[in-house]
Amino acid sequence: MRPHLALIEDDPDFALMCRTYLTREGFTVAWAIDARAGKAVMYDGGVDLVVLDLGLPDGSGLEPLRSLRSTSRLPVIVVSGRGEEADRVAGLEIGADDYLVKPFSQRELVARIRAVLRRSQPPEASTVLEVGPLRVDTAARRADIAGVPLALRPKEYALLELLARSPGRVFSAEQLLEQIWGASWQQPATVVEHVYRLRGKLAGLPTAVPRITTVRGFGYRLDP
């Protein structure tokens, strides 16, 4: 799956440059322009890492970082034009996983993001997701129901894996397009078509299986 990043940055030109480069490097990026919008993005359950600028128009980025650290260990890389030791120490002591001083290259930013994501992964995490009789082997990229293999196309498998990682969570069509296709500008009909095909394959099995539920006005979820 494409790692999903939250970019909290008040400079539109810099944010666009970062989003363009990060998307090309295999990430999806949600952008927030200030601390208030950033808090909403950070608490989205689909975010894997936050890139947080300290100089925001409605306050210091340290405040949303402090608030996040009271409830979550979501990885955060602080970026700032202030490179003084006191600023770096303050960010790291509050709980930033890394601190990057502007100006920096996009290549270095990607390297720092990948390094922090590697460190944040739990050791020896299981590669098998189980939702009732459904088993999704994320290493082998295959799925079965009670031992019966599912013949899935690549995007159908990616859709099933994403839903199986968070049973009961509702994903909007835009979130599914971003995380599976890497492009929210695709038509929502793309998601509808793949959900329809995946439902057909699950319904064709002789045992009770997890159900993909449409939540009208919101999106889709996997119910055990």
N, C-alpha and C positions, 0 to 999 in steps of 0.2 A: 504494500500500500504506500501511496505517496505521503510522506510526513506533512502534517498540516501546521503551518506557522501562523502566529499572530504578530503582526508588525505594528507597533504603536509609535508613530512618527509624525510630527507636525509639518514637515517640509514635503509638499506634494511631489516636487521634482525628484528629491532623493528617494521618497517612497516608491515612486514609479520605477526608478532605476533598479531599486532593490527587488521589487516584485517581478520585474521582467527577467532579471538574472536568476533569481531563485526559482521561478517557474521553469526556466530553461534547464535548471539543474535538478529538476525532479521533485520540487516542493509545491504545495498549494499554499497560498498566502491570503489571509484576511487582514485588511488594513484598517486601523483606527487612527483618527487625527488628533485625539486629545486623551487625557486621563479618564474622563467619564466614559467615552466610547470604548476606551481600552479595557476598562474593567469588565464591560459586558462581553467583549471578545475573549478575554482571558478565561472567563468562567464558562465558556462554551466547552462542553465535554469532549469535543472532537479535536481540541488543540493539543499538539505534541510539544511545542516550545514557543516561548515568547521572545521577540526582539524588542526591547523597550528603550526608547530615548528618554533621557532625564529631563531635557529642556522642553516641556510641553506647555501649551498656552494657558492651561487652567491649573498649573501647579507642577511641582517636581514629580518626576516618574518614581521617586523613592516611595511616595505615599501609596500608589497602587501596588508596588512591590511589597511593601510592609503588610498591606491588607491581604494580599494573596498568600504570603508566607504564614499567616495565622491559620490557614486552613488547607494549604496545598503545597506539594513539593514539585509542582510543574516547573520544568527547567526554564530559566530566564537568562538571556544575555543582555546586559545593559550596554547601550551605546551612548556616547556623549562627546561633545566638543571640549569638555573639561577633563584634562588629563592629570590634574594635580593629585598627589598621593592621597590627600584627605578625601577627595571625591571617590577615588577608587576604593579606598578602605570602607567608606560609608556604604557603598553599593554592595560590596562583598559581605560585609558584616550583617546587613539586613537579610541577605540570602540570595544574591545574584550568583549564578553558576559561572559567569565569565563577565569580563568588562573590556569593551573595545572602544578605543579613542578615535574619534574622527580627526582627519580623514583616514579612511582605510579602503583597501581594495575589496571588490565584491568576492574575489576568489578567497581572500582571507576570511570574510564573513561566512562563506559556505563551509570552509574548513573548520571554523570554530563551532558552527551549528552541528556539523556531523560529529565532531568530537564530544560535544556535550550530550547529544542524543545517545551516542554509544555508552557514555558513562552512566546515563540515567536508566539504561535498560536493566531490568531485574536479571540476576544471574540464573542461567539455565532455565529460562522460562519455557513452559510447555509449548510445543508447536501445535497441539491438538485442542481445538475448541469443541465443546460438547453442549448441545442444546437438546435435551430429551434424547431421542434416538438418532439425532443428527450429529455426525462427527465431521469436522473440517480439519484436515491436516494442512496447516499453512506452509510447512516446509515442502511437502510434496505437491501442494496446490491441487488437492483432490478432496472430494467429499463423498460421504455415503450415508445412507439411512438404514440403521439396523444391519449394517454389513452389505447392503445393496449399493453398488457404486452409482453415482449420478453422472450422467454424460453431460457435461457443462461446457459451453463455450467460454473463452477467457473472461469476457466481461460479465457473464452470468456467474462464474465462479467468484470474481472479485466482488460482485454485489452481494452474494450469499455470505462470503467471508466477513465483509464489513458489517452486515446486519447481525451475524452470529457473534461478533466481538462485543456487542452491546445489546443483548436481548431485551426487549421492552422499550428501548430508546427509539424515539421518533426521529427519523432523518428526513429533511426536506429534499425536494428534487434538486435544488441548487447545491446542497451539501453533497449529495450523491454524485452529481455531475463534476463537482470540484475534486472529490477524493478518488473517484474511479476513472473518469475521463480526463481529469486535469484541466477542465475548461467549463466554467459556469455559463459561457455564452451559448453552449449547445442547447438545442430545444428540449424542454421537459418531456416531449413525446419519446425521446430516446430512453429515458428512465421508465416511462409507462410500458414501452414495448418490452424491455428486458425483464421488468417485474412480471408482466403477463407470461412471457416464455418460461421464467423460472417457476412461477406458480403452477404452470401446466406440468412441468417435470416433477414437482413435488406431489401434485395431486394424482399422478399416475402410479404411485407406489401403494402396495397393499396394506400399509400400516399407518397409524396416526403419525403425522409429522408436524414439525413446527409450521406455523401459518404466517404468511406475509400479510399483515393487516394494513389496509388503507385508512389513514386518519384524515378525514376530509378537512381540507383547508390547511393541513400541516405537512403530511408526507406519509412515510411508511415505517413500520416496525416489524420485528420478528417476534412472534408470540410462541412460547414453547407449547 
